[in-house]
């Protein structure tokens, strides 16, 4: 795929994202409305999309275990690299290390990967297995370190179990698990409900990108104030991790097209907004988290044509 074709594929992404930025900068749409749009996408539209598509999918094709294993291996190497980098930088407190691991390894699935994949490929199905791996494995590791590293009511075990239960009860995870379970059990879901879920799910992509644009347009982008650590985390997330996924998945696991392209593009997605939520909840690295989420989103968007051309060549 040539550069012009790649850019053409990204026009809808840029339009929805750029529209949010423009309307927020002009104050046509209140900046605080971004949270309402984000909540709609995260809590309702994306789960509807995930449920309907997973329920109707061929799970044998969707869950390519070699591809999932390759991505998991690449993520494990990335976690180790970020943790060692944080230690070399003088960051040794468990919660601070966990936050940096999340910044460098986890990807923005609901607000970025899903709409981008729908635009580029017409489906976000390849994201589903990675999303479950991220939520049920990577997020649980981060939550465990966060909970064990802070003071609070109850013992470490109580706090940890409460946090893990809350993570597994998010709408995204519930929608994915419900779709998988009903698919496996061949439970009939009325067509009217599936059509309704599809109708709502179709709005997830533009609304999520518009919300992200509103947020960026409101807070601005302080490039000059970027610290060395922020730059390192963004470079790792947007460049090193997708290259690592390419090397591990393609070189070690022998994964070919189209899954190799999917996994590299997923790894190239920006740091998730949940990083900022975690930072606020556990009162650790709030400013760093906000900066990395915003700046990695911009860098990922700028690099998408390059990655799209590279994995298609």
DACOR-V752503 format. One record per backbone hydrogen bond with DSSP energy under -0.5 kcal/mol. NH is the residue of the N-H (numbers start at 1). CO is the residue of the C=O. E is the energy in kcal/mol with one decimal. If there is no record, write none. Layout:
nh=NH co=CO e=E
nh=NH co=CO e=E
This chain:
nh=6 co=2 e=-2.3
nh=7 co=3 e=-2.3
nh=8 co=4 e=-2.2
nh=9 co=5 e=-2.0
nh=10 co=6 e=-1.1
nh=11 co=7 e=-0.5
nh=11 co=8 e=-1.1
nh=14 co=10 e=-2.8
nh=15 co=11 e=-2.5
nh=16 co=12 e=-2.3
nh=17 co=13 e=-2.5
nh=18 co=14 e=-3.0
nh=19 co=15 e=-2.2
nh=20 co=16 e=-1.5
nh=21 co=17 e=-1.9
nh=22 co=18 e=-2.8
nh=23 co=19 e=-2.5
nh=24 co=20 e=-2.0
nh=25 co=21 e=-2.5
nh=26 co=22 e=-2.2
nh=27 co=24 e=-0.7
nh=28 co=23 e=-1.8
nh=29 co=23 e=-1.4
nh=33 co=30 e=-1.7
nh=34 co=31 e=-1.9
nh=35 co=32 e=-1.1
nh=36 co=32 e=-0.6
nh=37 co=33 e=-2.2
nh=38 co=34 e=-2.6
nh=39 co=35 e=-2.9
nh=40 co=36 e=-2.2
nh=41 co=37 e=-2.3
nh=42 co=38 e=-3.2
nh=43 co=39 e=-2.9
nh=44 co=40 e=-1.5
nh=45 co=40 e=-2.5
nh=46 co=41 e=-2.9
nh=48 co=44 e=-2.1
nh=49 co=45 e=-2.3
nh=50 co=46 e=-2.9
nh=51 co=47 e=-2.8
nh=52 co=48 e=-2.1
nh=53 co=49 e=-2.1
nh=54 co=50 e=-2.6
nh=55 co=51 e=-2.5
nh=56 co=52 e=-1.4
nh=57 co=53 e=-0.6
nh=57 co=54 e=-0.8
nh=59 co=57 e=-1.0
nh=61 co=58 e=-0.9
nh=62 co=58 e=-2.8
nh=63 co=59 e=-2.7
nh=64 co=62 e=-1.3
nh=65 co=63 e=-1.0
nh=68 co=64 e=-2.5
nh=69 co=65 e=-2.5
nh=70 co=66 e=-2.4
nh=71 co=67 e=-2.4
nh=72 co=68 e=-2.7
nh=73 co=69 e=-2.3
nh=74 co=70 e=-2.3
nh=75 co=71 e=-2.7
nh=76 co=72 e=-2.2
nh=77 co=73 e=-2.2
nh=78 co=74 e=-2.2
nh=79 co=75 e=-2.7
nh=80 co=76 e=-2.1
nh=81 co=77 e=-2.4
nh=82 co=78 e=-2.7
nh=83 co=79 e=-2.5
nh=84 co=80 e=-2.5
nh=85 co=81 e=-2.4
nh=86 co=82 e=-2.7
nh=87 co=83 e=-2.1
nh=88 co=84 e=-2.3
nh=89 co=85 e=-1.5
nh=90 co=87 e=-1.3
nh=91 co=86 e=-3.2
nh=92 co=90 e=-0.7
nh=97 co=93 e=-2.3
nh=98 co=94 e=-2.6
nh=99 co=95 e=-2.1
nh=100 co=96 e=-1.7
nh=101 co=97 e=-2.3
nh=102 co=98 e=-2.3
nh=103 co=99 e=-2.0
nh=104 co=100 e=-1.9
nh=105 co=101 e=-1.9
nh=106 co=101 e=-0.5
nh=106 co=102 e=-1.2
nh=108 co=270 e=-2.2
nh=109 co=107 e=-1.3
nh=113 co=108 e=-2.6
nh=114 co=109 e=-3.2
nh=116 co=112 e=-2.3
nh=117 co=113 e=-2.9
nh=118 co=114 e=-2.4
nh=119 co=115 e=-2.0
nh=120 co=116 e=-2.7
nh=121 co=117 e=-3.1
nh=122 co=117 e=-0.8
nh=122 co=118 e=-1.2
nh=123 co=117 e=-0.9
nh=127 co=124 e=-1.8
nh=128 co=124 e=-0.6
nh=128 co=125 e=-1.3
nh=129 co=125 e=-0.5
nh=130 co=126 e=-0.6
nh=131 co=127 e=-3.0
nh=132 co=128 e=-2.4
nh=133 co=129 e=-2.3
nh=134 co=130 e=-2.8
nh=135 co=131 e=-2.7
nh=136 co=132 e=-2.9
nh=137 co=133 e=-1.6
nh=138 co=133 e=-1.4
nh=139 co=134 e=-3.2
nh=141 co=137 e=-2.0
nh=142 co=138 e=-2.1
nh=143 co=139 e=-3.0
nh=144 co=140 e=-2.4
nh=145 co=141 e=-2.1
nh=146 co=142 e=-2.5
nh=147 co=143 e=-3.1
nh=148 co=144 e=-2.4
nh=149 co=145 e=-1.1
nh=150 co=147 e=-1.0
nh=159 co=155 e=-2.4
nh=160 co=156 e=-2.5
nh=161 co=157 e=-2.5
nh=162 co=158 e=-2.1
nh=163 co=159 e=-2.1
nh=164 co=160 e=-2.6
nh=165 co=161 e=-2.2
nh=166 co=162 e=-1.9
nh=167 co=163 e=-2.1
nh=168 co=164 e=-2.2
nh=169 co=165 e=-0.9
nh=170 co=167 e=-1.2
nh=174 co=170 e=-2.5
nh=175 co=171 e=-2.6
nh=176 co=172 e=-2.2
nh=177 co=173 e=-2.8
nh=178 co=174 e=-2.5
nh=179 co=175 e=-2.3
nh=180 co=176 e=-2.4
nh=181 co=177 e=-2.7
nh=182 co=178 e=-2.5
nh=183 co=179 e=-1.7
nh=184 co=180 e=-2.8
nh=185 co=181 e=-2.3
nh=186 co=183 e=-0.9
nh=187 co=182 e=-2.1
nh=189 co=187 e=-0.5
nh=190 co=188 e=-0.5
nh=193 co=190 e=-0.8
nh=194 co=190 e=-1.8
nh=195 co=191 e=-3.0
nh=196 co=192 e=-1.8
nh=197 co=193 e=-2.5
nh=198 co=194 e=-2.3
nh=199 co=195 e=-2.4
nh=200 co=196 e=-2.3
nh=201 co=197 e=-2.9
nh=202 co=198 e=-2.1
nh=203 co=200 e=-1.4
nh=204 co=201 e=-1.5
nh=205 co=201 e=-0.5
nh=207 co=203 e=-1.9
nh=208 co=204 e=-2.4
nh=209 co=205 e=-1.9
nh=210 co=206 e=-2.5
nh=211 co=207 e=-2.5
nh=212 co=208 e=-2.0
nh=213 co=209 e=-2.2
nh=214 co=210 e=-2.5
nh=215 co=211 e=-2.3
nh=216 co=212 e=-2.3
nh=217 co=213 e=-2.8
nh=218 co=214 e=-1.6
nh=219 co=215 e=-2.2
nh=220 co=216 e=-2.3
nh=223 co=221 e=-1.3
nh=226 co=223 e=-1.7
nh=231 co=227 e=-2.4
nh=232 co=228 e=-2.1
nh=233 co=229 e=-2.4
nh=234 co=230 e=-2.5
nh=235 co=231 e=-2.5
nh=236 co=232 e=-2.3
nh=237 co=233 e=-2.7
nh=238 co=234 e=-2.8
nh=239 co=235 e=-1.9
nh=240 co=235 e=-1.8
nh=241 co=236 e=-3.4
nh=243 co=239 e=-1.7
nh=244 co=240 e=-2.6
nh=245 co=241 e=-2.7
nh=246 co=242 e=-2.2
nh=247 co=243 e=-2.4
nh=248 co=244 e=-2.9
nh=249 co=245 e=-2.4
nh=250 co=245 e=-0.5
nh=250 co=246 e=-1.9
nh=251 co=246 e=-0.7
nh=251 co=247 e=-1.6
nh=252 co=247 e=-1.0
nh=252 co=248 e=-1.0
nh=253 co=248 e=-1.8
nh=255 co=249 e=-2.7
nh=260 co=256 e=-2.2
nh=262 co=258 e=-2.1
nh=263 co=259 e=-2.8
nh=264 co=260 e=-2.3
nh=265 co=261 e=-2.3
nh=266 co=262 e=-2.5
nh=267 co=263 e=-2.4
nh=268 co=264 e=-1.4
nh=269 co=266 e=-1.6
nh=275 co=272 e=-1.5
nh=276 co=273 e=-0.9
nh=277 co=273 e=-1.3
nh=278 co=274 e=-3.0
nh=279 co=275 e=-2.4
nh=280 co=276 e=-2.3
nh=281 co=277 e=-2.5
nh=282 co=278 e=-2.6
nh=283 co=279 e=-0.8
nh=284 co=279 e=-1.8
nh=289 co=285 e=-2.4
nh=290 co=286 e=-2.4
nh=291 co=287 e=-2.1
nh=292 co=288 e=-2.4
nh=293 co=289 e=-2.5
nh=294 co=290 e=-2.0
nh=295 co=291 e=-2.6
nh=296 co=292 e=-2.4
nh=297 co=293 e=-1.3
nh=298 co=294 e=-1.6
nh=299 co=295 e=-2.5
nh=300 co=296 e=-2.7
nh=301 co=297 e=-1.9
nh=302 co=298 e=-2.1
nh=303 co=299 e=-2.0
nh=304 co=300 e=-1.2
nh=307 co=303 e=-2.4
nh=308 co=304 e=-2.9
nh=309 co=305 e=-2.2
nh=310 co=306 e=-2.2
nh=311 co=307 e=-2.8
nh=312 co=308 e=-1.1
nh=313 co=309 e=-0.7
nh=313 co=310 e=-0.7
